[in-house]
Every structure is written in structure tokens, then in C-alpha cells.
Amino acid sequence: MLNTNYYHTSYSDDLNGVEVSAAIKNIFSMAVGAAKGLCSNNISNSAREKNYLNTASALIKQSIYEMEIFVEHLKGKKDTVKGLAGLGDLYVSSGGGRNAKMGAYIGEGLTFSEAKKTKMEKVTIEGADLAKEIAKKVNEDFDEKKLPLMIGMINAIVEDKKLELNWEAFR
């Protein structure tokens, strides 16, 4: 009843994996969206040259890797991340949703509060709300070597500072 000729639903018994993937993809959508800001004309030439071209690809790859770690930590199945609730939803959300748009502003060098106030004042940013909710527990359970992208995004939002990613810790 829910399938169309181009969209096929699937069944999963992995409630934890589906719920966690669907939620945390919002944080990672901001991270992938930051690629647009990191390569935009609104930043310095040296920063743009450093982050040019494959930035979004690297951020998507790292997002999926970290989503798998996080989902397993919360007793979900790693494979669920590669399904519609994880990769599928991340792809759609990072392509132009609210979280990706916020990520682009953060990638350009704005802090979360600056971007929220000047660009997206009346817009709900689910990834930011989630980041604030889980920040303490994520920082207790993981370190930047294990989840460098997630922690980088969470810290940028919660500490309201410019985005700093530890590219060296990426897998």
C-alpha cells in the first residue's frame, strides 16, 4: 500500500537502529551541508582551496561510518544505517533541507547563534535541538578520535563557536 513504482518501503525489526538513524541524520545533514559553506565564495580563498571538491563526499562517508558506531552503541544494527532511515534519509536531508542549510552557514564561518538569528530565525533546526540534548552524553561516551565529525558539529552548536573539524581523525 505504501510502495510506488519508484519508492519501495522495507520492513525492519531494528527499532533502535531506525529511530537513532532517523534522529542523528539531522546532525550529520548539517555536517554535509557545511561542505557547501566550506567551499562557498563567502569564505577566504585559502579556506576554499583547502576544502574544495570532495569535501561533501568525505563528510558523507564519515557520517555513515559514525552513524554505524553510534547506532551500535545504542543497541541498533549497523546495517540499518545503510537503509532508508539512515543513508536514504541523510541523502535527502543533506540535499537542501533545513539542517543542511544551517550547516552551510556554519561552514561559511558563522556560529550557530549568528546563523539562527540572521538567516533562520523562525526555522526549527532539528539537528541543533538534538545536538543540545545529547551533547553531554556523547562527550561522556565517546572522544573526538571515535566520532570526530559528530563531536565537531555538536561542539560548534552547543558551545556556539565556529566549526572546527579534526580531519586527521576521520577514517
WOSUL-V720616 format. One record per residue. N is the residue number from 0. RES is the residue in one letter. NEAR is the number of other ideal C-beta (glycine too) atoms within 12 Angstrom. Layout:
n=N res=RES near=NEAR
n=N res=RES near=NEAR
This chain:
n=0 res=M near=4
n=1 res=L near=9
n=2 res=N near=10
n=3 res=T near=8
n=4 res=N near=5
n=5 res=Y near=6
n=6 res=Y near=11
n=7 res=H near=12
n=8 res=T near=15
n=9 res=S near=17
n=10 res=Y near=14
n=11 res=S near=23
n=12 res=D near=12
n=13 res=D near=27
n=14 res=L near=18
n=15 res=N near=24
n=16 res=G near=32
n=17 res=V near=30
n=18 res=E near=23
n=19 res=V near=34
n=20 res=S near=41
n=21 res=A near=34
n=22 res=A near=31
n=23 res=I near=46
n=24 res=K near=44
n=25 res=N near=42
n=26 res=I near=50
n=27 res=F near=50
n=28 res=S near=47
n=29 res=M near=48
n=30 res=A near=52
n=31 res=V near=47
n=32 res=G near=44
n=33 res=A near=48
n=34 res=A near=38
n=35 res=K near=32
n=36 res=G near=36
n=37 res=L near=38
n=38 res=C near=28
n=39 res=S near=25
n=40 res=N near=12
n=41 res=N near=20
n=42 res=I near=28
n=43 res=S near=15
n=44 res=N near=13
n=45 res=S near=10
n=46 res=A near=22
n=47 res=R near=22
n=48 res=E near=13
n=49 res=K near=16
n=50 res=N near=29
n=51 res=Y near=19
n=52 res=L near=13
n=53 res=N near=17
n=54 res=T near=33
n=55 res=A near=31
n=56 res=S near=18
n=57 res=A near=26
n=58 res=L near=41
n=59 res=I near=31
n=60 res=K near=23
n=61 res=Q near=35
n=62 res=S near=50
n=63 res=I near=37
n=64 res=Y near=30
n=65 res=E near=43
n=66 res=M near=45
n=67 res=E near=33
n=68 res=I near=29
n=69 res=F near=39
n=70 res=V near=39
n=71 res=E near=24
n=72 res=H near=26
n=73 res=L near=28
n=74 res=K near=15
n=75 res=G near=30
n=76 res=K near=26
n=77 res=K near=26
n=78 res=D near=22
n=79 res=T near=36
n=80 res=V near=37
n=81 res=K near=25
n=82 res=G near=30
n=83 res=L near=25
n=84 res=A near=34
n=85 res=G near=40
n=86 res=L near=30
n=87 res=G near=25
n=88 res=D near=34
n=89 res=L near=43
n=90 res=Y near=24
n=91 res=V near=21
n=92 res=S near=36
n=93 res=S near=37
n=94 res=G near=22
n=95 res=G near=17
n=96 res=G near=28
n=97 res=R near=28
n=98 res=N near=43
n=99 res=A near=38
n=100 res=K near=32
n=101 res=M near=48
n=102 res=G near=50
n=103 res=A near=37
n=104 res=Y near=38
n=105 res=I near=49
n=106 res=G near=40
n=107 res=E near=31
n=108 res=G near=25
n=109 res=L near=30
n=110 res=T near=26
n=111 res=F near=36
n=112 res=S near=24
n=113 res=E near=22
n=114 res=A near=35
n=115 res=K near=24
n=116 res=K near=16
n=117 res=T near=15
n=118 res=K near=24
n=119 res=M near=28
n=120 res=E near=13
n=121 res=K near=9
n=122 res=V near=20
n=123 res=T near=17
n=124 res=I near=34
n=125 res=E near=27
n=126 res=G near=45
n=127 res=A near=37
n=128 res=D near=24
n=129 res=L near=31
n=130 res=A near=38
n=131 res=K near=25
n=132 res=E near=19
n=133 res=I near=30
n=134 res=A near=27
n=135 res=K near=15
n=136 res=K near=20
n=137 res=V near=33
n=138 res=N near=20
n=139 res=E near=11
n=140 res=D near=18
n=141 res=F near=27
n=142 res=D near=15
n=143 res=E near=23
n=144 res=K near=17
n=145 res=K near=24
n=146 res=L near=38
n=147 res=P near=30
n=148 res=L near=45
n=149 res=M near=48
n=150 res=I near=38
n=151 res=G near=41
n=152 res=M near=47
n=153 res=I near=42
n=154 res=N near=31
n=155 res=A near=38
n=156 res=I near=42
n=157 res=V near=28
n=158 res=E near=20
n=159 res=D near=22
n=160 res=K near=19
n=161 res=K near=26
n=162 res=L near=40
n=163 res=E near=24
n=164 res=L near=37
n=165 res=N near=21
n=166 res=W near=20
n=167 res=E near=11
n=168 res=A near=21
n=169 res=F near=28
n=170 res=R near=19
